[in-house]
């Protein structure tokens, strides 16, 4: 799936929006950040290694885009909260997020439910959530992203395993009717993944939530769930 093919109808479908990308230092995360900027978004780049983030931000700026780099320990609750606060401070809004996080293996029901509660409802981190690192890291990012999406938004999780997919679907169910969509992308080359993320963050995918996409197809593996009328 070529990036341009996703945007035949609109050259900059994300113009005026701000998107946070975690794990943006290289690979798929860096490709996603570049594609989001090309689509018109202001981009916040986050990862643990500052140097490649600064290089990515400079590249986007040189091409006429807007980006900031924020070195962040994505496993630390205070650091992730500050990341989102810096996003709001720099651009005044958060419209979408792409979480490029290792969330492989399995996630038992207790850990998934506890992590979902903590992400969606500002609940305390229970032992089940905190002790399952796979679910915890992804839920931690979503917790502060969700709280900052004041008028709705889109979250896309790049995750290769069932733990991330289960948490993505559970979070989408909890947020049904809120205006916030949550989906996952599981495989593909960096450019294919980037195209899928841009599409999921755009108005073209407002009817898609709780789904898992595997590029190059833009069609969800499951039947799309439509949000309630009026949302």
Secondary structure, DSSP 8 states (H G I E B T S, - for coil): --HHHHTSS-TTTTTT-EEEEES-SSHHHHHHHHHHHHTT-EEEEEES-HHHHHHHHHHHHHTT--EEEEE--TT-HHHHHHHHHHHHHHHS---EEEEE----S---HHHHHHHHHHHHH-----HHHHH-HHHHHHHHHHHHHHHH-TT-EEEEEE--SHHHHHHHHHHHHHTTTTTEEEEEE--S-HHHHHHHHHHHHSGGGTT--S-EE-TT--S-SS------TT-
